[in-house]
Amino acid sequence: MRAVRIDRHGGPEVLAPADVPEPRPDDAEVLVRVIASAINPVDDKTREGAIGEGTPPLPMTLGWELAGIVVDPGPSGLPVGERVFGMSHQLASGRGSWADLVAMPAASIAVAPSSASLVEAATLPLPGLTALQTLDWLQAGPGDKLLVAGAAGAVGGLAVQLARARGVQVDALVSRQAQIEVVRELGAGHATTDRTTLPVGGYDAVFDTFGAFVTDAVADGGRYASIATQAGPVPDLSHRAVRTTVNQVREDGRGLAELAAAVDGGRLKIRVGAQYAVRDVKAAHERFQRGNLNGKIALIF
């Protein structure tokens, strides 16, 4: 079968589909025939060798997300042929998703949203779970005011929608003027490119997707979560009774089921910016590196 593997770190030129043995699922796994996957910033950094300690050994198969068809249901109770999607924590497990067949833990997949294509579903697991798990930590609920920094990105755009569905009032900080209308369409109220206009202490919670560290914006006694691990820890705000964290995503089948229900219920819109066949994975990464996308890049198997 095919898998996108690297045997050295570098630019997109190190990427190529290769023939590898088919996986043999263990007693806790489901064998999935992959229809589509997606590119995330962590894939780019792993390919470059920028992750450092904790990177799986070479050669490695890349990829964190997949959507496909159940081939062997294992202990899941799912029927053969069921449409599923899932997230594999590639750095922790060494199990990449950019392959024709992937053996996934049954607890790390869910039935794909029925109202979305598998290509669309494949772009949701990593940013969707990141947004969902971070919002849960922030305890953002009805009546709260939330600032999402980087609201036009893959994670930020989903966070805006999920928070709005919970009755949260959401404002947005974005990097470009053209993104203001994008995040307003997703449900943000006030949107700005100028962090100096953010109200001091104006938010019960801040969801920081890129290391903006707009800490003055969170109210005393509030919550501040960053997902920008490369930017380091959030400054200590304990003197203001502000709880802080740098949240790291985890595999979560139940969370995926919640995301699927939000898509099918019309509360969550999936944005796909471009699609590439897996044979064109180098070109897909080159497009990813150019940026200015309004949606994720899907890889089609």
ABEGO torsion letter per residue (X at the ends): XBBBBBABBEBAAABBBBBBBBBBBBAABBBBBBABBBBBAAAAAAAAGAAEBGBBBOBBBBEABBBBBBABAEAAGBBBGBBBBBBBBAAAAGBBABBABBBBBAAABBBBBAABBAAAAAAAAAAAAAAAAAAAAAGBBBGBBBBBBGAABAAAAAAAAAAAAAGBBBBBBBABAAAAAAAAAAGBBBBBABAAABBBGABABBBBAAGAGBAAABBBGBBBBBABAAAEBBBBAAAAGBBBBBBBBBBBAAAAAAAAAAAAAGABBBBBABBBBAAAAAAAAAAAAAEGBBEBBBBBX
